[in-house]
């Protein structure tokens, strides 16, 4: 495993891998949490951090927030995540 992946929280990696492996899918926070197998509170914290970094986009639908990976960042993220295999 690369040094980069060792430095990053494994929960963040799980969420990013879930989003990248489902590029066309839009996620509600609970769905993302269950598919990534990360606790809901951790998912909420991580998603907010990723949104601030512009790695994911937030879409407001009525009173709900839907999350999707920022397609402009996918290739960079794939390179970083792939280096740990």
BATOR-275095 format. One record per residue: residue number from 1; z, y, x of N, C-alpha, C in turn; residue in one letter. Coordinates in steps of 0.02 Angstrom, whole numbers. Atoms other than C-alpha are relative to their C-alpha. Example, Ala and Ser with C-alpha at 12.3 -4.5 7.8 and 13.67 -1.06 7.14 Angstrom:
+-----+--------+--------+--------+--------+--------+--------+--------+--------+--------+------+
| seq |   n.pz |   n.py |   n.px |  ca.pz |  ca.py |  ca.px |   c.pz |   c.py |   c.px | type |
+-----+--------+--------+--------+--------+--------+--------+--------+--------+--------+------+
|   1 |      0 |    -59 |     45 |    390 |   -225 |    615 |      0 |     60 |     45 |    A |
|   2 |     -3 |    -59 |    -42 |    357 |    -53 |    684 |     37 |     55 |    -39 |    S |
+-----+--------+--------+--------+--------+--------+--------+--------+--------+--------+------+
***
This chain:
+-----+--------+--------+--------+--------+--------+--------+--------+--------+--------+------+
| seq |   n.pz |   n.py |   n.px |  ca.pz |  ca.py |  ca.px |   c.pz |   c.py |   c.px | type |
+-----+--------+--------+--------+--------+--------+--------+--------+--------+--------+------+
|   1 |      0 |    -59 |     43 |      0 |      0 |      0 |      0 |     62 |     45 |    X |
|   2 |      5 |    -60 |    -41 |    -43 |    171 |     67 |     63 |     42 |     -4 |    X |
|   3 |    -57 |    -45 |     -1 |     85 |    300 |    113 |      2 |     45 |    -61 |    X |
|   4 |      4 |    -43 |     59 |     24 |    412 |    -28 |     30 |    -34 |    -61 |    X |
|   5 |    -25 |     35 |     59 |     59 |    281 |   -161 |     74 |    -16 |      5 |    X |
|   6 |    -71 |     12 |     -8 |    229 |    246 |    -88 |     40 |     63 |    -14 |    X |
|   7 |    -34 |    -63 |     12 |    273 |    430 |   -102 |      1 |     20 |    -73 |    X |
|   8 |      6 |    -18 |     70 |    219 |    446 |   -283 |     39 |    -49 |    -43 |    X |
|   9 |    -38 |     41 |     48 |    330 |    383 |   -424 |    -45 |    -51 |    -33 |    X |
|  10 |     40 |     54 |     29 |    266 |    216 |   -489 |    -15 |     12 |    -74 |    X |
|  11 |     13 |    -15 |     71 |    282 |    279 |   -668 |    -60 |     47 |     -7 |    X |
|  12 |     57 |    -45 |      1 |    158 |    418 |   -630 |    -64 |    -40 |     12 |    X |
|  13 |     58 |     42 |    -15 |     38 |    291 |   -556 |    -20 |    -42 |    -60 |    X |
|  14 |     14 |     40 |     59 |     53 |    180 |   -710 |    -35 |     41 |    -54 |    X |
|  15 |     29 |    -43 |     51 |     13 |    325 |   -826 |    -71 |     20 |     20 |    X |
|  16 |     67 |    -18 |    -23 |   -135 |    382 |   -721 |    -49 |    -59 |     -5 |    X |
|  17 |     44 |     59 |      4 |   -205 |    205 |   -711 |    -17 |    -15 |    -72 |    X |
|  18 |     13 |     11 |     71 |   -189 |    187 |   -900 |    -53 |     49 |    -25 |    X |
|  19 |     48 |    -51 |     22 |   -282 |    350 |   -929 |    -69 |    -12 |     31 |    X |
|  20 |     64 |     11 |    -34 |   -418 |    310 |   -800 |    -35 |    -62 |    -26 |    X |
|  21 |     32 |     61 |     23 |   -448 |    135 |   -865 |    -23 |      5 |    -73 |    X |
|  22 |     20 |    -12 |     69 |   -473 |    206 |  -1041 |    -27 |     71 |     -7 |    X |
|  23 |     26 |    -69 |     -6 |   -579 |    360 |  -1006 |    -18 |     31 |    -67 |    X |
|  24 |     24 |    -28 |     64 |   -648 |    380 |  -1182 |     55 |      3 |    -53 |    X |
|  25 |    -54 |      4 |     50 |   -481 |    354 |  -1268 |     44 |     61 |      2 |    X |
|  26 |    -48 |    -55 |      6 |   -366 |    490 |  -1331 |     68 |    -31 |    -16 |    X |
|  27 |    -66 |     30 |      6 |   -180 |    453 |  -1321 |     51 |     47 |    -31 |    X |
|  28 |    -61 |    -32 |     23 |    -31 |    506 |  -1423 |     53 |    -22 |     51 |    X |
|  29 |    -52 |     13 |    -51 |    126 |    510 |  -1314 |     30 |    -70 |     -7 |    X |
|  30 |    -30 |     67 |     10 |    197 |    350 |  -1392 |    -49 |    -55 |     20 |    X |
|  31 |     50 |     51 |    -18 |     35 |    253 |  -1369 |     -8 |     -4 |     76 |    X |
|  32 |      5 |     -2 |    -73 |     21 |    308 |  -1188 |     61 |    -33 |     32 |    X |
|  33 |    -63 |     29 |    -25 |    202 |    261 |  -1158 |      0 |    -76 |     -5 |    X |
|  34 |     -1 |     73 |     10 |    182 |     86 |  -1230 |    -53 |    -35 |     42 |    X |
|  35 |     53 |     33 |    -39 |     16 |     48 |  -1144 |     15 |      2 |     75 |    X |
|  36 |    -16 |     -5 |    -71 |     79 |    109 |   -975 |     65 |    -36 |     17 |    X |
|  37 |    -65 |     33 |     -8 |    246 |     21 |  -1001 |     48 |     44 |     40 |    X |
|  38 |    -44 |    -50 |    -29 |    341 |    179 |   -955 |     42 |     27 |    -57 |    X |
|  39 |    -42 |    -27 |     53 |    490 |    243 |  -1055 |    -27 |     66 |    -28 |    X |
|  40 |     27 |    -58 |     34 |    446 |    377 |  -1182 |     22 |     66 |     31 |    X |
|  41 |    -24 |    -63 |    -29 |    556 |    512 |  -1105 |    -32 |     14 |     68 |    X |
|  42 |     33 |     -8 |    -65 |    481 |    481 |   -932 |    -74 |     18 |    -11 |    X |
|  43 |     70 |    -14 |     14 |    305 |    482 |  -1006 |     -8 |     73 |    -20 |    X |
|  44 |      2 |    -70 |     22 |    340 |    650 |  -1089 |      5 |     47 |     60 |    X |
|  45 |    -11 |    -41 |    -59 |    402 |    725 |   -925 |    -61 |     -2 |     45 |    X |
|  46 |     58 |     10 |    -44 |    256 |    654 |   -824 |    -63 |     33 |    -29 |    X |
|  47 |     59 |    -28 |     33 |    123 |    707 |   -951 |      2 |     76 |      5 |    X |
|  48 |     -5 |    -73 |     -7 |    187 |    886 |   -948 |    -16 |     22 |     71 |    X |
|  49 |     14 |    -16 |    -71 |    181 |    886 |   -758 |    -75 |     -7 |     15 |    X |
|  50 |     71 |     11 |    -11 |      4 |    814 |   -756 |    -43 |     53 |    -34 |    X |
|  51 |     37 |    -53 |     36 |    -54 |    943 |   -884 |      3 |     66 |     39 |    X |
|  52 |     -6 |    -61 |    -41 |     13 |   1085 |   -776 |    -44 |     -3 |     62 |    X |
|  53 |     43 |     10 |    -59 |    -84 |   1012 |   -629 |    -74 |     -5 |    -19 |    X |
|  54 |     68 |      3 |     26 |   -240 |   1008 |   -739 |    -32 |    -69 |     12 |    X |
|  55 |     27 |     68 |     -7 |   -258 |    819 |   -716 |    -14 |    -32 |    -67 |    X |
|  56 |     14 |     23 |     68 |   -251 |    788 |   -902 |     -7 |     61 |    -45 |    X |
|  57 |      9 |    -53 |     50 |   -300 |    891 |  -1053 |     42 |    -15 |    -61 |    X |
|  58 |    -40 |      6 |     61 |   -191 |    922 |  -1205 |    -41 |     28 |    -58 |    X |
|  59 |     36 |    -20 |     60 |   -275 |    930 |  -1375 |     50 |      2 |    -57 |    X |
|  60 |    -46 |     -5 |     56 |   -172 |    995 |  -1520 |    -37 |    -15 |    -65 |    X |
|  61 |     28 |     19 |     65 |   -212 |    912 |  -1686 |     58 |      6 |    -50 |    X |
|  62 |    -53 |    -16 |     46 |   -105 |    986 |  -1823 |     64 |     10 |     39 |    X |
|  63 |    -62 |     -8 |    -38 |     73 |    964 |  -1759 |      6 |    -52 |     56 |    X |
|  64 |      0 |     51 |    -51 |     27 |    822 |  -1640 |    -37 |     23 |     63 |    X |
|  65 |     36 |    -12 |    -63 |    -27 |    828 |  -1458 |    -33 |    -65 |     21 |    X |
|  66 |     39 |     57 |    -23 |   -161 |    710 |  -1395 |    -18 |     14 |     73 |    X |
|  67 |     13 |     -8 |    -72 |   -188 |    680 |  -1210 |    -61 |    -41 |     21 |    X |
|  68 |     59 |     33 |    -26 |   -347 |    636 |  -1118 |     -7 |     21 |     74 |    X |
|  69 |      9 |    -14 |    -71 |   -390 |    627 |   -933 |    -51 |     56 |      9 |    X |
|  70 |     48 |    -52 |    -16 |   -479 |    778 |   -860 |    -57 |    -33 |     39 |    X |
|  71 |     56 |     37 |    -29 |   -651 |    704 |   -822 |    -22 |     29 |     67 |    X |
|  72 |     19 |    -31 |    -64 |   -678 |    828 |   -679 |     42 |    -27 |     57 |    X |
|  73 |    -46 |     24 |    -52 |   -532 |    749 |   -585 |     -1 |    -76 |      9 |    X |
|  74 |     -1 |     73 |      1 |   -569 |    565 |   -619 |    -20 |    -30 |     68 |    X |
|  75 |     23 |     30 |    -62 |   -666 |    529 |   -459 |     52 |      8 |     56 |    X |
|  76 |    -52 |    -11 |    -50 |   -530 |    606 |   -350 |     58 |    -47 |    -11 |    X |
|  77 |    -57 |     43 |     16 |   -394 |    510 |   -439 |    -16 |    -74 |     14 |    X |
|  78 |     20 |     69 |    -14 |   -490 |    346 |   -427 |      3 |    -15 |     74 |    X |
|  79 |     -3 |     10 |    -73 |   -506 |    368 |   -239 |     72 |     -7 |     24 |    X |
|  80 |    -71 |      3 |    -20 |   -320 |    400 |   -220 |     33 |    -65 |    -22 |    X |
|  81 |    -31 |     60 |     27 |   -269 |    256 |   -331 |    -30 |    -64 |     29 |    X |
|  82 |     34 |     58 |    -27 |   -397 |    134 |   -261 |     24 |    -14 |     71 |    X |
|  83 |    -20 |      9 |    -70 |   -335 |    162 |    -83 |     64 |    -42 |      6 |    X |
|  84 |    -61 |     39 |     -2 |   -175 |     71 |   -131 |     -9 |    -73 |    -16 |    X |
|  85 |     12 |     70 |     18 |   -257 |    -95 |   -179 |     -1 |    -44 |     61 |    X |
+-----+--------+--------+--------+--------+--------+--------+--------+--------+--------+------+
***
